[in-house]
Amino acid sequence: MLLVDFLKKGVAALETLYPTAEARAIVLMLCEEIIGTKNYTHIVEPQYQIDKKGEKPLAEALVRLQAGEPIQYVIGRTEFAGRSFRVTPDVLIPRPETELLVREALKIAGRIKRMRGAYGKSADPVRVLDLCTGSGNIAWSVALSVPGARVVGVDISEEALAVARSQNFSSELKSTGALAPTFLAADVLDTEQEFNYGPFDLILSNPPYIMEKERPLLRRNVVDYEPASALFVPDDNPFLYYRAIARWSHRFLSPEGKGLTEINEVLGKETETLFADSGFSQTSLVTDFYDKNRFVFYAK
């Protein structure tokens, strides 16, 4: 089969689920992963023939995509903050908006590291806690970008922690001297449990925050495939995780420490108020590239 013919077939099959441009991008991504083509191969080589051994896996993958399964689960990875992360149906697929949280976190962590640089080898490392770590995309991004930082990722799901621990950045760790994060099993909602880590200079989190009543607004590929426990909170308790995060932050944030948490855009002001009412003297809303409320920043 010609590559151009498979592209036409694939896009037509997915147009009932996605806009045409997105469907095309998904099929091109699939071809790149399975048969090694580029997103321009069909243009510069219009007669490019798909090898026989590539036809079956492409066809099988297309069936999964037609059923609504996200491309990230089909190929087993996703791009986040300039790196490739392993993902499975046990973890939430990292979103581009969360890259903004990482970007802000790196600014804070970088300032802390520079301030401590005057102490040389005796300088304390930057310490970071990532609550509801999932695939570990936030924890790994910070650890790799701030060599020497001590990062701890926490999640209740052993399956998610297995994915987080399996991320393979061994070559980057070796070349930069960065330290791999430590991933621990703990229930974030159990705010008084024994936790022999900390204090932390930075506490980050991307917790479940979508209300059950918002479920019909989500795409099928999200609702049917991504873990509900990483997405949804009860309609009558939408701040469930933020109360817990505030308590964790009171217990384990250093006196000069900062916190950043991703939020439900429709509850932005209310979430900021929760942190202010919880005793944090500095709070602010941070918007994303669509000018939507996306994070709350807080400090003691």
Buried (B, 14 or more C-beta within 10 A) or exposed (E): BBBBEBBBBBBEBBEEBBEEEBBBBBBBBBBBBBBEBEEEBBEEBEEBEBEEEBBEEBEEBBEBBEEBBBBBBBBEBBEBBEBEBBBBBBBBBBBEBBBBBBEBBBEBBBEBBEEBEEEEEEBEBBBBBBBBBBBBBBBBBBBBBBBBBBBBBBBBBEEBBEBBEEBEBEEBBEEBEBBBBBBBEBEBBEBEEEBEBBBBBBBBBBBBBBBBEBBEEBEEBBBEBBBEEBBBBEEEEBBBBBBBBBBBBEBBBBEEBBBBBBBBBBBBEEBBBBBBEBEBEEBEBBEBEEEEBBBBBBBB
